[in-house]
Amino acid sequence: MLSEADIRAAIADAVDRGDLAALGIETDFYDFGLDSLDHAQILMRVEDLYGLHVADADFPACRSIAAIAAYSRQSADP
């Protein structure tokens, strides 16, 4: 299960923006001004750092810090 801090670290590694501290936990990445490439890079970095693979079908649902955290909790449940 990933924490908000874990996900923020992955975002900071994946996206070169100085205003990431302003990204709210529920804020949609696209509403924040990120694009589909940023989104893909974030999810790839989450997988690289923490081993959480987001299935292609679930990719569109993981568009915020909260959504990725929820996905990680769901994936951890047996």
Rosetta blueprint (number, residue, H / E / L):
1 M L
2 L L
3 S L
4 E H
5 A H
6 D H
7 I H
8 R H
9 A H
10 A H
11 I H
12 A H
13 D H
14 A H
15 V L
16 D L
17 R L
18 G L
19 D L
20 L H
21 A H
22 A H
23 L L
24 G L
25 I L
26 E L
27 T L
28 D L
29 F L
30 Y L
31 D L
32 F L
33 G L
34 L L
35 D L
36 S H
37 L H
38 D H
39 H H
40 A H
41 Q H
42 I H
43 L H
44 M H
45 R H
46 V H
47 E H
48 D H
49 L H
50 Y H
51 G L
52 L L
53 H L
54 V L
55 A L
56 D H
57 A H
58 D H
59 F H
60 P H
61 A H
62 C L
63 R L
64 S L
65 I H
66 A H
67 A H
68 I H
69 A H
70 A H
71 Y H
72 S H
73 R H
74 Q H
75 S H
76 A H
77 D L
78 P L
